[in-house]
Amino acid sequence: MRTLIVFALVGFGAQLVDGALGMAYGVTSTSLLLLAGTNPATASASVHLAEVGTTLAAGASHWRFGNVDWKLVLRLGVPGAIGAFLGATVLSALSTEDAAPYMSGVLLALGVYILVRFSVRPPRVSTARVSPHRSKFLSPLGLIAGFVDASGGGGWGPVATPALLTAGKTAPRTVIGSVDTSEFLVAVAASIGFLLGLGSTVLDPWTIGGLLLGGVLAAPVAAWLVTKIPAPVLGTAVGGLIVLTNTRSILRALDVADGARTPIYLAIVGIWVAAVAIAVAKLRQAAAEEPAEATDAEPATVAARD
């Protein structure tokens, strides 16, 4: 029972972040399982089995709050499921440590770009609720993201979400809601692959149940939260999370001492907080200018009528 409660809390926190920012459920949950001594394949399998339920709940919640573009879900999720099945059945036993620094470097660059763009100069079309992207772009993105997710214990959100946000053609809430919803297909395919490759005897039902319970409870809260955070603030938050997460991966891969990591993390957090503050300030400035513009326009409208 203690295991169930502990992992329910972990699942709640991980899903709250994932549902609001479009990433980090798998990364957070898998990291804790690895710290507990679970081997990578079993950890990834446990998380993906729990995600079958959490992503279904998250998708339903995002749909209820109008955050889902179903064409985007299918065009991204179907190739993602194929990639996840391949990653789980063929390459889940192989180490991804050598490729991690290079992948983290790419994601770090995307994170910096998103952080700067949404805080300093938000995309003009970032409010579009229907994605204009076609299968030519979404299919390879989904395939790669699904493969990385299954073989690395997490990665669907960190790969798919920044790629779509960087394009700046779809509202962040729609990107996050659609990526979260499409992850259900990825979780199902990865789970099937892991069950075929590992069997069910190595899996702990208390761990999976705890992650599932916490994630399901957090899903509607996260879906509501993403509708209330303005796009520039949400995009800046996602960018900062990507930068911090992948900087940590790169420093660990380079065996940087713990004492040297702390100042780097503090500097990143400071820049992240400043960027969010800039985004909030710009929103307040824009809100203050709108009534003035409306007041200026009103006499002109009256004169035109006369």
Salt bridges, closest charged atoms under 4 A:
GLU51 OE1 - HIS48 NE2 3.96
ASP149 OD2 - HIS48 NE2 2.44
ASP180 OD2 - HIS62 NE2 3.33
ASP258 OD1 - ARG261 NH1 3.51
